[in-house]
Amino acid sequence: MSTQGQTSTEYIVHHLTNLKVGTGFWSLHLDTLIISGLLGMMVFGLMWRVARGATAGVPGPLQNFIEMTVNMIDAQVRDTFHGKSELITPLAITIFVWVFVMNAMDLIPVDFLPSLLGLTGVPYLKVVPTTDPNATFAMSITVFLLMMFYNLKVKGFGGYTREVLTVPFGKWLFPINIMFRVIEDLAKPISLALRLFGNMYAGEMVFILIALLGLAQPLLAVPWAIFHILIITLQAFVFMMLTIVYMAMAHESH
């Protein structure tokens, strides 16, 4: 899309509006669903294909890169998670890789895909799924549900209830213990989702503002894009590490 015929405010609002169907709470953000789904199928399909064709000899560049990524994540899981579960490492790999590629969509020029699809009649398009709180909350709530599942599976209903009632101040102060536990558990998915959303939304907003500067765009966009690679990677890593920590806490008893 072009800035011609638009004010700066209209341009910014246009780029921050999701393509959606429905209204209110029950609306679906089609761009978030489609782009995140396509990215997931592409990157994990590629990883599956490389794994199927992996060789024991000297690996190719792509196989070597994927092995390095998997080994790095596996090392983080081994250092942080001391329970017994075959799900945690695949979960951590999925989160890091998927969040990273969704974040990386921020490096595509802000007008490129919206303008391209605008030729086919698509009125709005947000190309970075992690700038949509619906996506980040969907992931964080999934992590929260897994955390609750493992709390009950590992500790049992009685053990988990006893932990909620007695930690940290003992059984005689169980109302305060419950209040602290509710606050702690609710803060985990909320902070997990808002941290990722806030950082990526702010980065996208900077790119949009740079796009309004005309001839000065290259002078600012390239340095910001280089710096933003660090943010993209860091946010994926933080989301993954906090997930591992939450899973580790669910497997441990006081």
N, C-alpha and C positions, 0 to 999 in steps of 0.2 A: 504494500500500500504506500501511497505517496502522501507527503504532507501538504500538497497543493489543495487549496480550498478548505483546509482544516486549521483550526486554531491549535496551539500547543496542548491545551487541555483536552480537546477532542482527540488529538493524536494519541496522547497518553492513555486516555480512557479506552480507546479502541483497542490498543495493544494489551490492556489489562482485563479485557472482557472475554469470558469463555464462550465457546460455541456450545450451546446447550439445548436440550429439549425438556419440556415440562416447566413448571413454575414452582417457586418456593423451595421448601425442604426436599421435595421429591424430584427436583430437576436433576438431570444427568449431564455432566460436563463431557461432551463427546470428544473434544480434543484431548483432554486428560486421559480418558479411557483408551482411545484409539492409539495415541502416540506411545503411552506407557506399555500397552499391549504389544504393539509392533516392535518396540525396542527390546522388550523382554524376549519375544520370539526370535528376533534376529541375533541377539548376543548369546543367549543360551543355546540356540540352535547351532551357532558357530562353535561354541565351546563343546557341545555334544559331538559335532562332526570331527573336531580336532582330537577329542578323546578317543573316538572310534578309530581314527587313523594314526594314533600315537605310536611311535617307534621306540625301541629300547636303545637304539644307537644315538647318534648326534641329532638332536631335535632341530626342526626348522625354527625360524624366527617366531612364528605365531605360536607354535607349541611351547617354545621356550618361555615366551611372555606369559602364556596362560599358566604354565607350571610355576613360574615365579610368583604370580598373583595368588594362586591356590596355596602354595607353600607359605607365603607371608601370612595369609589369613589363618591357615592351620596352626602356625606358630603362635599367633595371638590367642587363638582358642585354647591351646595347650597351656599357655602361661596364665590364663585368666580363669578358665572353666575347669574345675577339678571333679565334676560329677561324672556319671556314666550315661551318655546319651549319644546315639549316632546321628541325631538331628542337628546338633548345634553347629558343627562345621559346615554342612551344606546350607543351613540357614544363614550363617554369617557370610558365606560366599555369595549367596543369592542377594542378600541385602546390599553388600558393598558394590557388587558389579552392577546391579539394577539401579541403585540410587546414583552411582557414578555416571552411567550412560544417560539417565534422565537429566541429571545436572548439566552434563556436557552439551545438551541441546542449547544451553544458554550461549554457547560460543558461535552459533549460527547467527549471521546478521539479522537483526530484529525484523526487518522488512521482507526478507527473502521468501520464506515459506508463506506468510500471510498474503503477500502480493501474488505469489504463484497460484495458490488455491483461490485467491480472489477472482482470478480469471475464469474459474469454473462456477462462480456464484457463491462461494463460501464467505459469509460476511465477517466472521470473527475466527481467530485462531491464536491460542496461547500454546507455544511450542515447548515450553518447559513444564512438565507435569508437576515437578516439585515446587513450583510457585503457586500451586493450587492446594489450599489447606485440606481439601477433601482427600487428596492423594496421600499427603503426609500423615493425616489422622488415620486413614485406612491402614497404613503400615504400622503406625504406633499402636493402634488398638489391637491389631493382630498379634504384635509382640506382647502386649498386655495380657491377652487371652491365653497365649502360650505360657506366660509366666504363672498365671493363676492355675492353669492345668498342671504344670509341673509341681507347683506348691502342694496341690492336693495329691498328686500321684506319688511323689517322693516322701512326703511327710504324713500322708494319710489325713482324713478329715479331722480326727482327734488331735493329731500332732499340730496341724495347721491352726486349728481353733485355739489350742493351748498357746501357741506362739503369738497369735493375735491378742489374746487376753492378758498375757503375762509380760510381754516384752514392750518397753524396756524397764518398767518401774515395778514389776512384780504383780502378783495376782490381786492384791488389795486395792490397787489403783487401776483396775481393768477398764473403767470408763475412759480414763485418760489414754490408756494404751490403745484402745479401739480408735479413739479420735486421731491419735498420731498415725496409726496404721492406715486409716482411710485417707488422710491427707497425703501420706507418703506414696501410697499406691496410685492415687489419682494424679499426683504430680508427675509420675513417671511417663505415662503416655502423652500427657499434655505438653510437658517440656520437650519430650522427644520429637513430637510433631511440630511444635512452634519454633524450635531451634532451626530445624531444616528449612521450614517454610520461610521464616523471617530472613535468614541469610540469603536464600536463593531469590526471594522476592526483591530484596534490596539490590542484589546484583543485577537482576533484570531491569529494575527501575533505572539504575545508572546507565545501562546500555541504551534504554529508550531515551533518556535525557541527552546522551551523547549523539544519538541519531538526529536530534533536533538542531544540532550545531552547524549543519551544512558543511562547508569546506574544512572545518576543524575536526571533523569526525576521525580521519585516519590518525591524527596526532594523539588523540585521546583513546580511541577504541582499541588500538593494538596494545598499548601498555596495560590498559585495564583488562583486556582479554588474557594477557600473559599472567597478570596477577590473579585473575579470576580462576585460572586453572588450579591454583593452590586452594582456593576456597571450595571449588567443586570436589576436589579429592579429599580435603579435610572433612567436609560435611558428610561425605559417604563413609569415611573412616570412623568419625564420631558416632554416627548412627549405628554402625556395625558394632563398635566397641561397647556402647551402652547396652545394646541388645545382649551381647555376651555376658556382661556384668549382671544384668537382670536375670538371665537364665541361671547364672552361677548362684545368685542369691536365692533363687527358687529351689535349688538343689541342696542348700545348706541349712542346717538346723542350729538354733541357738542352744 
